[in-house]
Amino acid sequence: MGKKYLFTPGPTEVPPSVLAACAEPIIHHRTLEFEQIFAEVNEGLQYVFETSNPVLTFAASGTGAMESAVANLLSAGDEALCVQGGKFGERWTELCNAYGVKATPLDVEWGKAVEPSLIEKQLKDNPALKAVFVTLSETSTGVRSDLEAIGKIVAKTPAALVVDAVSGLGATRCRTDAWHLDVVVAGSQKALMLPPGLAMVSVSDKAWALVEKSTLPKYYFDWKKAKSNLDKKTTPFTPAVSLIVALRESLRLIREETLDAALARQARMAEACRAGLEAIGIELYSQSPVEGVTVGKVPEGIKGGDFVKRLWSDFGIKVAGGQAQLKGKIFRIATMGSLDCLDIPLVISAVEMTLHRMGYPVELGKGVAAAEKVLAQPVQ
Ligand SMILES: *Cc1c(COP(=O)(O)O)cnc(C)c1O
């Protein structure tokens, strides 16, 4: 019983009008009606991706589209650079390994963003690199990469720049075309405010040239098949019709707010969340904080797992704990999607009260006040 709140970096809360769209009677996908919806969805996706490239949509979680990038761009024995400073960066290396691609991992200290010049050096030292795999918003650490700088570097080489923007797209700026991002992967259950189940991927001309040469095995995730169907406003296989219909509505909401305003709102939420946590005495984990997820270090003397559980059992607030080596050491609060400014004092209040109940010394209201100080500023 009691009200429940999702502050997790996926899945995120789904706005009522999007939920209502999910519940509409099923339409058949081989109809003019579906084709019109799918065409509208694709225009909306291009708006959010900030691209004129085609955006392919698959019924899969985000990882499905990540896998499709490896399978469609590369051939067995190809070499690729994988930037890894967290769980999701590591996933690129794992996917390359699974497909027989020679992955060179570029290890970045967790909590820090990759230094773009390191990518430049790797590309110079190894001209055989066919692709550079990076993460826009590293959800496991709350770190944002400087894709504008990385894009400039990779654009001067024959390599394709492939971006996991699953938790970034719609929450933090991702200028696909202006920043020369060849492939951008997104998922439905993060800032796009949908249930899990859809993955999207934009593909540049430079990337399509690699697709033409790729010999890795693929069938369901064949980009060429998806593209030729997209040209006919449809998909090769049965699409997740209800999610596509819901995506039309969530994209309509983003357009209505405007992408700029949506990004600014989430930036304010993240800033307020950071201010609130710091005022409580909680250290921030990320040195390049991303807008979509704010990561705090669990304070001394508190068990991270218990803290996350108490937020849920005492206040109905779901936040994420740490993964891998950060298990029990951090907690992650999503500041993305349909969450709004007043949700931040709410979650900070729950953090304060939970820490208080767990015996940690907090001055109640101090974090909330700090968050309010940010949010009380007039919106530009
Ligand atoms: C959520 C997420 C994914 C995809 O995870 P799925 O569970 O496959 O949807 C990939 N990368 C990042 C950065 C994510 O946050």
The ligand as an ORCA input file, in Angstrom:
! r2SCAN-3c Opt
* xyz 0 1
  C      19.783      0.644    -19.538
  C      21.035      0.757    -20.316
  C      21.342     -0.125    -21.374
  C      20.449     -1.203    -21.893
  O      20.033     -2.077    -20.980
  P      18.801     -3.035    -21.336
  O      18.553     -3.703    -20.041
  O      19.253     -3.955    -22.391
  O      17.704     -2.153    -21.817
  C      22.506      0.088    -22.081
  N      23.332      1.087    -21.778
  C      23.068      1.953    -20.788
  C      24.030      3.057    -20.539
  C      21.921      1.815    -20.027
  O      21.653      2.683    -19.047
*
